[in-house]
C-alpha cells in the first residue's frame, strides 16, 4: 500500500466497517476499509466453539442479504456469521484490505483531513470512521490475584470444557456469555459456580414471536437512552439449543450453584455481595414487564396471537437464592478455573485526536464526533438501543454516510 489518499478511511472490517462501506459506496464516496486481521475475525477466534447468534437469522443480518440455506428462525453459528460478512463484503465490492493495522491517526496541520500510519504504509484521508466496535479489550476485574487458581481467563479466551484443567469452575458474569458457558460446563459434568450480577432477562419467545420481534414492534430497539442506572446492565439471552429463555431457577435445578456479585478476595476465599436475590428479582421484573407490554400491544391491535399464561408461572426460588452463601474457599471447593464473562472496553489509543473526554470515552452525537471529520460506529447506544447489533449498526452507518456526504459538499465549495 505504501502511500494512499482517500476521502474516507474506515478502521475496522467487522459488521460496522462493512455497513459503513456499503453506504459510502452508495453515495459514491471513495473510501478504504482497513482490518488488522480477517473480516469479522472476532467471530472466528475470540468466541467459544459452540457459540451461536443470540438473535434469529431473519433479524441478525443486514437488510440486503439473507443467510443462505438457514431457516429464518434458526440461530447462525459463529462461523456462519463470519462467512456471512465475508459474503457481504464480496456482494458490495468493499474496498477492504485485511492484515493491515492502523497504528496512529493524527490531524493534518494547516489543511483539512488526517494522516494515518499503518503496518503497510500511510493513508491520508479527509474523514476517519472508527468502526472497531466495543469489544477491543477484555476486562477482568483485579479481584483474584494471579496464581490463586491454576487458570483465570476471560470469556473471549474460552473455547470448550476440554481446555480447562480438571476441577470445578467459577463463571463470573450472568449475561449471555456467562450463562451459556456455565451451562455448557455443567453439561460436560463439571461442578459450576455462577456469579450473578444485575441483568435484564427477556423471554426468548412469547405468544409465538421471538423477543427481537417484540422489541421491534414495541419500539424498544429505538430507545435513545438506557434506563437510569442501567447503562451497563447485561442481557441474559441465548440462541443455544434452538433458543430458550434464560431462567436462573432452571440453571440452579440442573446443578449450577448461584452466587451474588463477585466482590473481594482474601486469603484464598472469594467473597460475594448479598445481592443474589435482588438481582434475580430485578431480572424477573424485567421479564414480566416485557410480557405486560406484549399483552397490551396484542389487545390494542386486536392481534390473533396465542395466549401463553404459562409464561408467567415462575418456579420456586432455589435455596441458593433464599439462603445465599457469601464466601467460597476456592481450594476447598476444588475450583481450578475462573472464567471472567465481564465484558470489554474500547481501545482508541491509535486515534490521537481531540474526540474523547477525561475518561477516554468518545464524545459524539449519533456517532458524529466532537472532532470535525471523525466518526464513531458500532458502539452501544450510539444512537439507540440497537446500535451495537448487526441490523442496528447498518442504520447508524447510513446516518454517518449522509453526514459525510453533506460535509463533502461544503468542502467542495471551499475548494472551488
SEFI-422971 format. One record per residue (C-alpha): residue in one letter; x, z negated, y negated. Coordinates in nm, 2 decimals, padded with zeros to 4 digits, always signed. Each point is the difference from the previous one (the first is absolute). Last residue first. Example, Ala and Ser with C-alpha at 12.3 -4.5 7.8 and 13.67 -1.06 7.14 Angstrom:
BEGIN
   residu        x        z        y
        S   +01.37   -00.71   +00.11
        A   -00.14   -00.07   +00.34
This chain:
BEGIN
   residu        x        z        y
        X   -01.37   +00.58   -02.59
        X   +00.17   -00.30   +00.15
        X   -00.24   -00.26   -00.14
        X   -00.30   +00.21   +00.11
        X   +00.13   +00.00   +00.36
        X   +00.05   -00.37   -00.01
        X   -00.37   -00.06   -00.08
        X   -00.11   +00.23   +00.28
        X   +00.24   -00.17   +00.24
        X   -00.17   -00.33   -00.09
        X   -00.34   +00.13   +00.10
        X   +00.13   +00.13   +00.33
        X   +00.17   -00.33   +00.07
        X   -00.33   -00.18   -00.06
        X   -00.19   +00.24   +00.22
        X   +00.26   -00.06   +00.28
        X   -00.03   -00.37   -00.05
        X   -00.38   +00.01   +00.05
        X   +00.04   +00.22   +00.30
        X   +00.25   -00.24   +00.15
        X   -00.25   -00.28   -00.03
        X   -00.25   +00.20   +00.20
        X   +00.25   +00.06   +00.29
        X   +00.11   -00.36   -00.01
        X   -00.35   -00.11   +00.08
        X   -00.02   +00.23   +00.31
        X   +00.31   -00.15   +00.16
        X   -00.05   -00.36   -00.11
        X   +00.21   -00.17   -00.28
        X   -00.24   +00.09   -00.28
        X   -00.33   -00.09   +00.18
        X   -00.05   -00.32   -00.18
        X   +00.02   +00.16   -00.34
        X   +00.24   +00.16   -00.26
        X   +00.34   -00.11   +00.13
        X   -00.18   -00.28   +00.20
        X   +00.27   +00.01   +00.27
        X   +00.28   +00.25   -00.09
        X   +00.00   +00.36   +00.12
        X   +00.11   +00.16   -00.33
        X   +00.21   -00.09   -00.30
        X   +00.07   +00.23   -00.30
        X   +00.29   +00.04   -00.24
        X   -00.02   +00.25   -00.29
        X   -00.06   -00.26   -00.27
        X   +00.11   -00.35   +00.11
        X   -00.31   -00.21   +00.00
        X   -00.08   +00.17   +00.32
        X   -00.30   +00.21   +00.08
        X   -00.10   -00.12   +00.35
        X   -00.36   -00.10   -00.09
        X   +00.15   -00.19   -00.30
        X   +00.36   -00.10   +00.05
        X   +00.26   -00.27   -00.02
        X   +00.18   -00.02   +00.34
        X   +00.07   -00.35   +00.12
        X   +00.37   -00.10   -00.03
        X   -00.08   -00.37   -00.09
        X   +00.08   +00.04   -00.37
        X   -00.22   +00.31   -00.02
        X   +00.09   +00.35   +00.11
        X   +00.01   +00.36   -00.14
        X   +00.30   -00.01   -00.23
        X   +00.21   +00.24   +00.22
        X   +00.26   -00.04   +00.27
        X   -00.20   +00.11   +00.30
        X   +00.24   -00.04   +00.29
        X   -00.07   -00.38   +00.02
        X   -00.36   +00.08   +00.05
        X   -00.06   -00.20   +00.32
        X   -00.35   -00.11   +00.08
        X   -00.08   -00.31   +00.20
        X   -00.13   -00.02   +00.36
        X   -00.24   -00.20   +00.21
        X   +00.01   -00.33   +00.19
        X   -00.03   +00.10   +00.36
        X   +00.30   -00.22   +00.08
        X   +00.06   +00.01   +00.37
        X   +00.16   -00.32   +00.13
        X   +00.17   +00.00   +00.34
        X   +00.13   -00.25   +00.26
        X   -00.28   -00.26   -00.03
        X   +00.05   -00.23   +00.29
        X   -00.27   -00.24   -00.13
        X   +00.26   -00.28   +00.01
        X   +00.25   +00.22   -00.17
        X   -00.23   +00.10   -00.28
        X   -00.15   -00.35   -00.05
        X   -00.32   +00.11   -00.17
        X   -00.18   -00.20   -00.27
        X   -00.34   +00.00   -00.17
        X   -00.22   +00.01   +00.31
        X   -00.35   +00.08   -00.10
        X   -00.30   -00.20   +00.12
        X   -00.30   +00.21   -00.10
        X   +00.21   +00.32   +00.01
        X   +00.20   -00.05   +00.32
        X   -00.32   -00.14   +00.15
        X   -00.17   +00.34   -00.02
        X   -00.29   +00.07   -00.24
        X   -00.30   +00.09   +00.21
        X   -00.10   +00.37   +00.01
        X   -00.13   +00.19   -00.30
        X   -00.34   +00.17   +00.02
        X   -00.05   +00.22   -00.30
        X   +00.10   +00.32   +00.19
        X   -00.28   -00.09   +00.25
        X   -00.26   +00.10   -00.26
        X   +00.10   +00.36   +00.01
        X   -00.28   +00.22   -00.14
        X   +00.02   +00.37   +00.08
        X   +00.04   +00.23   -00.30
        X   -00.30   +00.19   -00.12
        X   +00.07   -00.02   -00.37
        X   -00.26   -00.10   -00.25
        X   +00.24   +00.01   -00.30
        X   -00.05   -00.36   -00.12
        X   -00.04   -00.13   +00.35
        X   +00.32   +00.15   +00.13
        X   +00.20   -00.10   -00.31
        X   -00.13   -00.36   +00.02
        X   +00.10   -00.01   +00.37
        X   +00.35   +00.13   -00.09
        X   +00.05   -00.25   -00.28
        X   -00.10   -00.29   +00.23
        X   +00.23   +00.12   +00.28
        X   +00.28   +00.02   -00.26
        X   -00.06   -00.35   -00.11
        X   -00.01   -00.12   +00.36
        X   +00.36   +00.12   +00.06
        X   +00.13   -00.14   -00.33
        X   -00.16   -00.34   +00.09
        X   +00.16   +00.01   +00.35
        X   +00.34   +00.07   -00.16
        X   -00.06   -00.30   -00.23
        X   -00.10   -00.22   +00.29
        X   +00.32   +00.10   +00.20
        X   +00.22   -00.07   -00.30
        X   -00.16   -00.34   -00.06
        X   +00.02   -00.10   +00.36
        X   +00.37   +00.10   +00.01
        X   +00.09   -00.17   -00.33
        X   +00.19   -00.31   +00.11
        X   +00.33   +00.17   -00.08
        X   +00.24   +00.05   +00.28
        X   +00.33   -00.17   +00.09
        X   +00.28   +00.15   +00.21
        X   +00.22   -00.26   +00.18
        X   +00.36   +00.06   +00.09
        X   +00.14   -00.25   -00.25
        X   -00.24   +00.10   -00.29
        X   -00.18   +00.32   -00.06
        X   -00.28   +00.06   -00.26
        X   -00.33   +00.16   -00.08
        X   -00.13   +00.25   +00.26
        X   -00.37   +00.04   -00.09
        X   -00.23   -00.16   +00.26
        X   +00.04   +00.02   +00.38
        X   -00.18   +00.18   +00.27
        X   +00.10   -00.01   +00.37
        X   -00.07   +00.34   +00.17
        X   -00.16   -00.07   +00.34
        X   -00.27   +00.25   +00.03
        X   -00.26   -00.24   -00.15
        X   +00.23   -00.03   -00.30
        X   +00.00   +00.37   -00.06
        X   -00.38   +00.01   +00.04
        X   -00.04   -00.27   -00.26
        X   +00.24   +00.18   -00.23
        X   -00.24   +00.30   +00.00
        X   +00.13   +00.34   -00.09
        X   -00.28   +00.25   +00.03
        X   +00.08   +00.28   +00.24
        X   +00.16   +00.34   +00.01
        X   +00.05   +00.24   +00.29
        X   +00.26   -00.22   +00.17
        X   +00.18   -00.05   -00.33
        X   -00.17   +00.10   -00.33
        X   +00.05   -00.34   -00.15
        X   -00.11   -00.21   -00.30
        X   +00.12   -00.32   -00.15
        X   +00.05   +00.08   -00.37
        X   +00.26   -00.18   -00.21
        X   -00.06   -00.19   -00.32
        X   +00.26   +00.10   -00.26
        X   -00.22   +00.03   -00.31
        X   -00.26   -00.24   +00.14
        X   +00.02   -00.27   -00.27
        X   -00.25   +00.18   -00.23
        X   -00.17   +00.28   +00.20
        X   +00.21   +00.32   +00.02
        X   -00.02   +00.24   -00.30
        X   -00.13   +00.36   -00.02
        X   -00.26   -00.02   +00.28
        X   -00.04   +00.36   +00.11
        X   +00.04   -00.07   +00.37
        X   -00.28   -00.25   -00.04
        X   -00.25   +00.26   -00.12
        X   -00.26   -00.12   +00.27
        X   +00.00   +00.35   +00.14
        X   +00.37   +00.01   +00.04
        X   +00.06   -00.36   +00.12
        X   -00.27   +00.06   +00.26
        X   +00.16   +00.32   +00.12
        X   +00.34   -00.17   +00.05
        X   -00.19   -00.28   +00.18
        X   -00.10   +00.25   +00.27
        X   -00.37   +00.07   +00.04
        X   -00.24   -00.06   +00.29
        X   -00.17   -00.30   -00.16
        X   +00.33   -00.17   -00.06
        X   +00.35   +00.11   +00.11
        X   +00.34   -00.15   -00.03
        X   -00.15   -00.30   -00.18
        X   +00.21   -00.12   -00.29
        X   +00.23   -00.30   +00.01
        X   +00.18   -00.07   -00.33
        X   +00.29   -00.23   +00.02
        X   +00.15   -00.33   -00.10
        X   +00.28   -00.12   +00.24
        X   +00.00   -00.02   +00.38
        X   +00.32   -00.09   +00.19
        X   -00.04   +00.14   +00.35
        X   +00.17   -00.17   +00.30
        X   +00.04   +00.21   +00.32
        X   +00.08   -00.09   +00.35
        X   +00.10   +00.33   +00.15
        X   -00.18   +00.18   +00.28
        X   +00.01   +00.36   -00.12
        X   -00.36   -00.05   -00.13
        X   +00.12   -00.28   -00.22
        X   +00.27   +00.22   -00.15
        X   -00.24   +00.28   -00.07
        X   -00.25   -00.24   -00.17
        X   +00.27   -00.16   -00.21
        X   +00.12   +00.35   -00.11
        X   -00.35   +00.11   -00.09
        X   -00.08   -00.32   -00.19
        X   +00.32   +00.00   -00.20
        X   -00.01   +00.37   -00.09
        X   -00.36   +00.01   -00.12
        X   +00.04   -00.32   -00.20
        X   +00.04   -00.34   +00.14
        X   +00.36   -00.08   -00.08
        X   +00.27   -00.19   +00.19
        X   +00.03   +00.09   +00.37
        X   +00.16   -00.28   +00.21
        X   +00.12   +00.12   +00.34
        X   +00.05   -00.20   +00.32
        X   +00.28   +00.07   +00.24
        X   +00.20   +00.28   +00.16
        X   +00.20   +00.20   -00.25
        X   -00.17   +00.27   -00.21
        X   +00.04   +00.37   +00.03
        X   -00.24   +00.02   +00.30
        X   -00.30   -00.11   -00.22
        X   -00.01   +00.32   -00.20
        X   +00.14   +00.16   -00.31
        X   +00.06   -00.27   -00.26
        X   +00.23   +00.08   -00.29
        X   -00.27   +00.07   -00.26
        X   -00.16   -00.33   +00.11
        X   +00.30   -00.18   -00.14
        X   +00.24   -00.16   +00.25
        X   +00.13   -00.34   +00.10
        X   +00.16   -00.03   +00.34
        X   +00.20   -00.28   +00.17
        X   -00.18   -00.28   -00.18
        X   +00.15   -00.24   -00.27
        X   +00.30   +00.23   -00.02
        X   -00.08   +00.14   -00.34
        X   -00.20   -00.25   -00.21
        X   -00.38   -00.02   +00.02
        X   -00.17   +00.00   -00.34
        X   +00.15   +00.27   -00.22
        X   -00.31   +00.22   +00.00
        X   +00.06   +00.33   +00.17
        X   -00.10   +00.30   -00.21
        X   +00.07   +00.35   +00.13
        X   +00.13   +00.23   -00.29
        X   -00.15   +00.34   -00.08
        X   -00.36   -00.02   +00.12
        X   -00.18   +00.04   -00.34
        X   +00.03   +00.38   -00.04
        X   +00.30   +00.23   -00.06
        X   -00.19   +00.24   -00.22
        X   +00.19   -00.06   -00.32
        X   -00.10   +00.31   -00.20
        X   +00.26   +00.11   -00.25
        X   -00.06   +00.25   -00.28
        X   +00.21   +00.24   -00.20
        X   +00.25   +00.03   +00.28
        X   +00.38   +00.03   +00.04
        X   +00.12   -00.03   +00.36
        X   +00.34   -00.08   +00.13
        X   +00.20   +00.05   +00.32
        X   -00.07   -00.08   +00.37
        X   +00.00   -00.38   +00.02
        X   -00.20   +00.00   -00.32
        X   +00.05   -00.07   -00.37
        X   -00.30   +00.07   -00.22
        X   +00.00   +00.09   -00.37
        X   -00.32   -00.03   -00.20
        X   -00.21   +00.18   -00.25
        X   +00.00   +00.08   -00.37
        X   +00.31   +00.03   -00.22
        X   +00.23   -00.23   -00.20
        X   +00.11   -00.22   +00.30
        X   -00.15   +00.09   +00.33
        X   -00.18   -00.28   +00.18
        X   +00.15   -00.14   +00.31
        X   -00.08   +00.04   +00.37
        X   +00.22   -00.14   +00.27
        X   +00.08   +00.02   +00.38
        X   -00.26   +00.26   +00.10
        X   +00.05   +00.05   +00.37
        X   +00.01   +00.34   +00.17
        X   -00.07   +00.03   +00.37
        X   -00.31   +00.20   -00.05
        X   -00.05   +00.26   -00.28
        X   -00.36   +00.08   -00.08
        X   -00.14   +00.30   -00.19
        X   -00.35   -00.05   +00.16
        X   -00.14   +00.32   +00.16
        X   -00.35   -00.14   -00.02
        X   -00.07   +00.05   +00.37
        X   +00.36   -00.08   +00.10
        X   +00.00   -00.33   -00.18
        X   -00.34   -00.07   +00.17
        X   +00.14   +00.07   +00.34
        X   +00.28   -00.25   -00.06
        X   -00.27   -00.25   -00.13
        X   -00.21   +00.04   +00.31
        X   +00.31   -00.04   +00.23
        X   +00.06   -00.34   -00.16
        X   -00.36   -00.10   +00.06
        X   +00.01   +00.13   +00.36
        X   +00.32   -00.21   +00.06
        X   -00.17   -00.31   -00.13
        X   -00.30   +00.05   +00.23
        X   -00.32   +00.13   -00.16
        X   -00.31   -00.21   +00.02
        X   -00.31   +00.17   +00.14
        X   -00.33   +00.06   -00.18
        X   +00.10   +00.36   -00.10
        X   +00.09   +00.07   +00.36
        X   +00.35   +00.14   +00.01
        X   +00.09   +00.36   +00.09
        X   +00.14   +00.08   -00.34
        X   -00.02   -00.26   -00.27
        X   -00.18   +00.14   -00.30
        X   +00.16   +00.17   -00.30
        X   -00.12   +00.06   -00.35
        X   -00.14   -00.35   -00.09
        X   +00.31   -00.20   +00.09
        X   -00.02   -00.23   +00.30
        X   -00.10   -00.35   +00.09
        X   -00.38   +00.04   -00.01
        X   -00.10   +00.25   +00.27
        X   +00.29   -00.13   +00.21
        X   -00.14   -00.35   +00.01
        X   +00.18   -00.27   -00.20
        X   +00.25   -00.26   +00.11
        X   +00.24   +00.27   +00.13
        X   +00.15   -00.06   +00.34
        X   +00.30   -00.22   +00.09
        X   +00.11   -00.01   +00.36
        X   +00.37   +00.05   -00.06
        X   +00.05   -00.24   -00.29
        X   +00.06   +00.14   -00.34
        X   +00.32   +00.07   -00.20
        X   +00.13   +00.31   +00.18
        X   -00.28   +00.25   +00.02
        X   -00.26   -00.10   -00.26
        X   +00.29   -00.09   -00.23
        X   +00.14   +00.35   +00.01
        X   -00.30   +00.17   -00.16
        X   +00.21   +00.31   -00.05
        X   +00.35   -00.06   +00.13
        X   +00.26   -00.21   -00.17
        X   +00.11   -00.03   -00.37
        X   -00.29   +00.21   -00.12
        X   +00.03   +00.21   -00.31
        X   -00.30   +00.20   -00.13
        X   +00.07   +00.28   -00.26
        X   -00.23   +00.13   -00.27
        X   -00.11   +00.31   -00.19
        X   -00.35   -00.05   -00.13
        X   -00.24   +00.27   +00.10
        X   -00.30   -00.25   -00.04
        X   -00.09   +00.04   +00.37
        X   +00.37   -00.06   +00.08
        X   +00.00   -00.32   -00.20
        X   -00.31   -00.11   +00.19
        X   +00.14   +00.07   +00.34
        X   +00.34   -00.15   -00.08
        X   -00.16   -00.32   -00.12
        X   -00.19   -00.04   +00.33
        X   +00.33   +00.07   +00.18
        X   +00.19   -00.26   -00.19
        X   -00.27   -00.26   +00.05
        X   -00.05   +00.05   +00.37
        X   +00.37   -00.01   +00.07
        X   +00.28   +00.21   -00.15
        X   +00.14   -00.23   -00.27
        X   +00.14   +00.07   -00.35
        X   -00.19   +00.28   -00.18
        X   +00.21   +00.18   -00.25
        X   -00.21   +00.20   -00.25
        X   +00.10   +00.28   -00.23
        X   +00.30   +00.11   +00.21
        X   +00.37   +00.04   -00.05
        X   +00.25   -00.02   +00.29
        X   +00.37   -00.07   +00.03
        X   +00.17   -00.03   +00.34
        X   -00.29   +00.08   +00.24
